[in-house]
Amino acid sequence: MDNSFTPYDDAWRTMLNDAPRTLFPLINEMFKNRGIHLTGKEKLEFSANEIYLNRQDGEQSKRITDSSFTINDGGIIRRFHIECQSSTDGSMVVRMFEYDAQIALNDARNNWESGDLFVKFPESGILYLRSAENMPDFVTTTIEVPSGETVSYNIPTLKISDYSAEDIVEKKLFFLIPFYLFNFEKYFEQIEEGDEKIIGQMLNQLGILSDALKEARKSRELKETELMSIAGMFKKVLEHLTIDYENVRKEVLNNMGGKVLNYPQKTAYKLGDAERLVRAVQKNMKKYHVSLEDACDGCDSSLDEYTRAVDLLKNKGYLSLTVFRHNSI
């Protein structure tokens, strides 16, 4: 995206921050033709989003990338750069090259003795929330060096419109759910006018996603914080995308609200779940003599989840405060 802020930027970056594990299946899907297949156990490390581009007049301009990160797989380190674009833009490939070149330069290896420079471009891709029917599966950048030789590299484009709810569930592309309503944007006028057929199709697809999220939570495939992030960002995109379509928004909220969207963003568990989590974590701390963070990991939880559960129980007076004697927060 460009440097102007939109709710879609917020949704994208919130998902990166609060649900980074859901990025792995997206990477696998976007770069599947590169032979990349991550298990989700690799180490993911985000880089600063700010890059500075050198201009011909000697000035620098600051740009904000949507995401730049490395993945370490047993010592094999790959750098990735993914941009989220709300609509097709002919200048996007130019911006991608600018970003890629600067990212590569930031990582460059300079041999001071020989004066040689080695730069390695990142694996780059574009996620389009809206796209034309003839949008290609990749865009190509070709570089010609002084010898006349050329090097070309493809930047894959992933389009939300190519994925049904069934596809998202099958491929575990939970990261895309907050943006899924873009698939029905072209039908908003019909939905606003009460077209039962289109409304039924939309609610059927959203129901599949809702059921998948509930099942993923039940099976612990998704953590509570990840589910809350997905639900919260779905609502944020919904509110902005349907700002002129009140009936569309009502249809979605009335049918999704009671299923999955009742997870407030960054709130704690129900009391029973909170108590079970707190007791399990503290039992691990005492039994194995480990730190609070390690005890949380042993319960397939996070320190943030544990903290919110503790706060909820304290505020509700649900447990005696002596329960938290092992809590070092």
Secondary structure as GFF3:
##gff-version 3
##sequence-region A 1 329
A	DSSP	alpha_helix	7	18	.	.	.	ID=ss1
A	DSSP	three_ten_helix	20	22	.	.	.	ID=ss2
A	DSSP	alpha_helix	23	30	.	.	.	ID=ss3
A	DSSP	three_ten_helix	32	34	.	.	.	ID=ss4
A	DSSP	beta_strand	43	46	.	.	.	ID=ss5
A	DSSP	beta_strand	50	54	.	.	.	ID=ss6
A	DSSP	beta_strand	60	64	.	.	.	ID=ss7
A	DSSP	beta_strand	68	73	.	.	.	ID=ss8
A	DSSP	beta_strand	76	85	.	.	.	ID=ss9
A	DSSP	alpha_helix	92	106	.	.	.	ID=ss10
A	DSSP	beta_strand	109	110	.	.	.	ID=ss11
A	DSSP	beta_strand	117	118	.	.	.	ID=ss12
A	DSSP	beta_strand	123	128	.	.	.	ID=ss13
A	DSSP	beta_strand	138	144	.	.	.	ID=ss14
A	DSSP	beta_strand	150	159	.	.	.	ID=ss15
A	DSSP	three_ten_helix	160	162	.	.	.	ID=ss16
A	DSSP	alpha_helix	165	171	.	.	.	ID=ss17
A	DSSP	three_ten_helix	174	187	.	.	.	ID=ss18
A	DSSP	alpha_helix	188	192	.	.	.	ID=ss19
A	DSSP	alpha_helix	196	218	.	.	.	ID=ss20
A	DSSP	alpha_helix	224	241	.	.	.	ID=ss21
A	DSSP	alpha_helix	246	256	.	.	.	ID=ss22
A	DSSP	alpha_helix	271	288	.	.	.	ID=ss23
A	DSSP	alpha_helix	292	298	.	.	.	ID=ss24
A	DSSP	alpha_helix	303	316	.	.	.	ID=ss25
A	DSSP	three_ten_helix	321	324	.	.	.	ID=ss26
###
